[in-house]
Amino acid sequence: MLGKMISAAAFAVAIVASTAAHAAGDKAKVTLVYDHELPNVPGKSIKAVLVEYKPGGTSPGHTHPKSAFIYATVLEGSIKSQVNDGPVKIYKAGESFPEFPGDHHSVSANGSKTAPAKLLAVFVVNSDETELTTDDK
C-alpha cells in the first residue's frame, strides 16, 4: 500500500516537474504534490512536496511539525543539507536522507551554482497539520 502511495507521489512529481516554472529569486520553489490520509493509521497522512532549486538557490533554516517524519530523495542535481548539529552533506540524484520529529534543518540548498536541483520530501504527519515548514525567525 505504501509503495503504491509513493509511486503515485512520484507520478505527481513527474507531472508537476514537467510544467512548473521557477519562482523569482534564489529561494526554492515548494509545491505540495500529494496529500492522502492513511486509512490504516487514523489521524496520519502522507504528504509529498517537490522542492525546486535554481542554480545557487537556497531555503532558509527551518523546522517541520513535531509529528512529522520525513524521507527526502534528490531527484535531480545535488542538495547541500545539514540537520541539527550534524555535518553538512551533499546528496546527489538518487540519494536520500531522513528527518525525524523535532529536527532542525539548518542548511538546505542547491549543491551547484550552475545546475538546477529537485528534491522530493515525503512526510508522514498528523492529518490536521497545514503548515509543513516553519522558517527560522
C-alpha positions in Angstrom: 0.0 0.0 0.0 2.7 2.5 1.0 4.6 1.5 -2.2 1.6 2.5 -4.3 1.3 5.8 -2.5 4.9 6.6 -3.1 4.6 5.6 -6.7 1.5 7.9 -7.0 3.6 10.7 -5.4 6.4 10.1 -7.9 4.0 10.2 -10.8 2.6 13.5 -9.5 6.1 14.9 -9.2 6.8 14.0 -12.8 3.6 15.9 -13.9 4.4 18.9 -11.7 8.1 18.9 -12.7 7.3 19.0 -16.4 5.0 22.0 -16.1 6.3 24.1 -13.2 8.1 27.4 -13.6 10.6 28.5 -11.0 9.8 31.3 -8.6 11.8 34.6 -8.9 15.0 35.0 -6.8 17.2 32.3 -5.4 14.6 30.9 -2.9 13.4 27.3 -3.5 10.0 26.7 -5.0 8.0 24.3 -2.9 4.9 22.6 -4.3 2.6 20.1 -2.5 2.2 17.3 -4.9 0.5 14.6 -2.8 -1.8 14.6 0.3 -3.6 11.5 1.4 -4.9 10.3 4.7 -3.6 6.8 5.7 -6.6 4.6 6.0 -4.8 2.1 8.4 -3.3 4.8 10.7 -6.1 7.1 11.9 -5.1 10.8 12.2 -2.0 10.4 10.0 -1.4 11.4 6.4 1.3 11.0 3.8 2.1 14.3 2.1 4.8 14.9 -0.5 6.4 18.2 -1.6 8.6 18.9 -4.5 11.4 21.4 -3.7 12.9 23.0 -6.8 16.2 25.0 -6.6 17.6 27.3 -9.2 21.4 27.2 -9.5 22.7 28.5 -6.3 19.2 28.5 -4.7 18.6 28.1 -1.0 15.9 27.6 1.6 16.0 29.3 5.0 16.8 27.3 8.1 13.5 25.6 9.2 11.7 23.0 11.3 8.7 20.8 10.5 5.7 19.8 12.6 6.7 17.8 15.7 4.6 14.9 14.3 6.5 14.8 11.0 8.8 12.0 9.9 10.3 13.0 6.5 12.2 10.9 3.9 13.8 13.2 1.3 15.1 12.0 -2.1 17.1 14.0 -4.5 15.6 13.7 -8.0 17.9 16.0 -9.9 21.3 17.7 -9.3 22.6 17.8 -5.8 21.4 19.1 -2.4 23.5 20.6 0.4 21.9 19.7 3.7 22.6 20.0 7.4 20.2 18.6 10.0 20.6 19.6 13.7 24.4 19.8 14.6 25.3 17.1 12.1 27.8 17.6 9.3 26.9 19.5 6.1 26.5 16.8 3.5 26.0 16.9 -0.3 23.4 14.4 -1.6 23.3 13.6 -5.3 20.4 12.5 -7.5 19.1 9.1 -6.3 20.3 9.6 -2.7 18.0 10.0 0.3 18.1 11.2 3.9 15.6 11.2 6.8 14.4 14.0 9.1 13.0 13.0 12.4 10.3 14.7 14.5 11.8 17.8 16.1 14.8 18.0 13.8 16.1 21.5 12.8 17.1 21.7 9.1 19.7 24.5 9.3 21.2 24.2 5.7 19.1 23.3 2.7 20.5 24.5 -0.7 21.3 23.6 -4.2 24.8 21.9 -4.2 25.6 23.6 -7.5 25.8 27.2 -8.6 25.4 26.2 -12.3 22.7 23.5 -12.4 19.2 23.2 -11.0 18.2 20.7 -8.4 15.0 18.9 -7.3 14.1 17.2 -4.1 11.0 15.1 -3.1 10.2 15.2 0.6 7.7 12.7 1.7 6.1 13.4 5.1 4.2 11.1 7.5 2.5 13.7 9.6 -0.7 14.4 11.6 -3.5 14.9 9.2 -4.5 18.2 10.7 -1.1 19.8 10.1 -1.4 22.5 7.4 2.0 24.2 7.7 4.7 21.7 6.8 7.6 24.1 7.2 8.3 26.9 9.7 11.2 29.2 8.7 13.7 30.3 11.4 13.0 33.7 12.8 
